[in-house]
């Protein structure tokens, strides 16, 4: 015994002095915009990997996190190669649920063997928020470039006011080199401010991501300063007019005072934006001799340009200059406004068992998802079937079994007959439920394609896959630029922390590379449905349209460019609309008639409210706001509903019944009759 104790002591002493196993990597992992994220929406992730291995290492990063109340998403990155002591940046995009406690990052080799992993906390068991969830009434502003004092402290002196409530304003900075490489990394922002950044530090992928994000409904404010924006940059192409040459001008004291500075006179260098008015943009001089602030619609987004740097005026008061930036930002926000307040705004209090407001778009999304889930196979069995079956079993095991065996004088056989009855009843119940639930695989979808004359169309598609057997299903026919994720119904517009932290029951595995996030495996249990959402640029606008209108009539010429008939549709000009009938595949239809008062949102004949709900759902609502802005500026909107349009994707190696509602919405600019 003494010898054993002595040996154990020596082993423990040696373990204490030997060095611990060294991690093969040093990894920095950052989520969101300086810790801010929007629950259940795409959020940027920055991974910096430094290898300690002598030999080059090739592998992937794998992120696993709870993306909503039901689903855990595991996302694999594209392959990377890292050499010793040379940092390897790896930008990715993920979705995280409200109430998610941790997010796991793992590094795997080419054989998917885990070489390193760590859980990163999102919140603690005591309710401490390590990450800040941004609510529907809050405003999230991303800042890249120069740190203007009044701009960086905007959240301390302003509030966001919506039509219903007020919220907090968050201003979060990023270095140009840390900007997302995909448009989805910007999707959680309400506004991106490029404040005279180092344009050379923004690579072509990041610039394209910003351009695509604006095209799909993003809001961008460009502040021109000492750094000249290259004309070949994709961001510069978002500004459809010529920016004037630099001019130095004396700034009146009252103008400086109105901007929130110290009131002393000074000079500033600006570039005239007078040409913006010819492109339909609104312009303001802000007290200077020429227009220096211009704002306008760009595709489905909005862009504003401030052609001077207010910081050049010198001393400033952060409280007062905040009102200047609040006015510039509010010009881009439509239904939201940033209001200056004299009181210092503190961070919101999020109680441990609190709720989080997601927004009206999730209420519309619930309508779409309910349509996908509304199939007979998913309806609960009537309680009367259960009662009848249990009553039958009780009768068979009780009086019937007893009376039959007594009549045969075989009562001791009750152990055999009871077991046989239970076995037969179990097998019958299984195949009975299978007869009610089973059938072919079903793929149900609701999609919306939005376009503007001469611009890249965008598509949002909701998909529900009903599985007749438990398996991991694959999709075929997807393209590299699509962004897929799971989606689940919510409790109206709110989610709750204590429910968000429960164990999830569904999983999805995705591969993120080449500007997309594609599902690698979709595990679905027997007789259940997994719902997905896909957001991506559309390869083709299915319709072309020409609209003529006056105060009483609307005339439409519409060309159907695909091999599927248009069932019906409507065209709207201002507050007036006209419905039109079917158009065959590849055909051109002409319709005219009186215009009646109404909104296209009222159009949901035949398929119920789902055709109206898709317009305001997640992934579509930002474009709907842009469509409304175009209508206010005199544009027309043509919306067509297709009759069982084919899906561009399918479930691999499985035959399925397809039910697809597809809407196509096109913004055109009407002509008066006779022109």
Phi, psi and omega in degrees: 000317179296322178296321179297316179297321180296316179297318179297321179295320179296318180297316179295322179294320178293322179296328182289328184266339178289143179293145178289156178301128184277136175297138181286347183223149162256124187229130170257133185228116182234136183243137171078200179255093182052044177091355178264139177211156174259118182304137175069013176239160181301133184228134181286150178229135177243122179240125175244120184247128173238121183271141172258001182281146180289324181265151175302144181242131176245131181188201180223157169263140180233121181248129178236124181203159178283120184262338172203189187292344183245336197240139167253125181253128174251120186242124176261140179275173171291163181292145176223158176236128181234135178251165188301128173066010176253115183298141177237105177285144181219092179282137177220176179222135180222173171240139180228141182277156169289126182096356176297129186273323182220164174222124184263133172245130178229149173247124181238155178273189183293343177261016180061025174274131185287124179254339181198143176203155178199142174269131178251127185286140173257324178202158182260168181292346180262008175092003179289129182271111173276338173237147183258114176282131180263123184274176182295329180271356177270165181235128179246117181247126174264135183239127178230127179114221185292144180264091174287131186303311181292333181282316181292334180256021181300321182293340180279342188232009179222163173231158175261124181249124175251183181290343184247314187217183174245157180215181182267153176255123177251130174243115185236134186264153170218144171289149180306322182290345181261006177298148178299153179265354180230151184298333180295335177293345178256357189296334182278352181277145168271334182202137172247130179248118173259098187262088180042057182284173171284098187297331180291338180279349177266112184282175186295327179291319179293319179296320178293323178300317179295317180297316179295320180298316177296318180302329182265008175121007180286162180242127187230131173244121179253122177253114181277135179219223182289335180272120183278129179282121180298139183291336180278352181293135178304332178292321179297330181287350174285344180262105190272032179211166182274134178267132184295171179284157180298134179226135177260131184222151175284132180259122179299152182298323180293329176292316179297320178297320180293330178284344179102014180266193191281355174092349178282148179294156180192181180242155180212147177262129181223168175237131183291137177245030183298330182291345182295328183297328180290343178261011179084011178274150173273140184232152177221145178269338180057030178092000178263168184295332183233160176299131180236355178229125180227144182218139180195171178280135174231105185056235179266004180250187178226142180228140174231148179233127171250114191266022173215159181253105182300335181296342180293345180283350175096227189301144182208161174254122183302323181294319184280320181291339178300325179293328177295312181290327178299320179293321180293318181290322183297334180296342183257357195255002177055254188284351179251148178225146175261122183248134177284140177227142180286338180272145179289131182270126179265165179294144180293152180265118179252101180294158184302315180260032184279173177250160182232128182275124182269325179121166184295333181296333180285331174296319176292324178297322178301323179296317179295314181294324177297325175296316180298323184275356185274072175234151183303327184294339181259359179283142181293146177293147178296140179298334181291329173297317181295315180298317181296318180294316180294322178295319178297317178297319179296320179293319180294318182282337184261256189297322182294312178300317182294313184293319180294314181292326178293320179296326179273357182059045180228042182302325178298342179281004182301330178294324179284313182293322179296317178297318180296319179298316181296317179296313179297320180294321179296313179297319179295320179296319180298308183287335175293315177295321179298323178295325179282324187263329190288171180154189179286159175298144178238136173240113179249139185215147171228124185223158179223128173248125181246140178211160174232143181311121176081009183237162179293123177285156180234148184233140170231126184230130173258135185225136174236127181248116177265127186255129175277354179208151179288128182189171170261114186262150180240149175256140174237153183095002177283159179244161191296334186265015181269147180242102182259147172201166175280161175211142184228152176298150177244169177276089185058240183253008186237151168233158186241142186298313185293334176276328179293337182270002178289163178294135179277156183247352182235154180224154173215140182242126186231155174244125183248109179196162177055036175075028179207170178227101188251138179290127175270325179207137179236094179289127179228129177284156181304136176060036175224170184235136172252129182257138182230160173229139179234127178237128183191161169295142179270140182290335186210139171276116188294342183231155167237145185214148173230130186237135170238144183204157167218197186293340186240335188233159172225134175239135184231133169242115187234135179248125177269114189266000185241171184269048179212135184286146170276126182283313183190178179180186178212155174234137183232136175231113184062232179263016182242146180216160178221135176270155177222164187266199187288154175225127184287167179299129179070008183259166175242128179246147178238130183223146176207157180170178179291148179264134179250155179291139178159172180240147178298337179296341181280354186276099175211041178289149172085297184262015177074197187285357184296326180291336174275324183293325182299331181293334183247012185277174177300133182090347181238334189298325181293327177284327177297320176299321178293320178300317178298322177295319178296321178298319179295337181262013173098004179282170175242153179235126177250125180237128181236140176251126182272153181265101179051059178295140179291151177273147178280351181231167179207168176276124186298137173061025179220135170276140184214151171276133185247132173232114189227121171257117181238125173251143176234128184235126184233129176268122178232168182246109189290158176246148172294155177300139178091000180239000000 
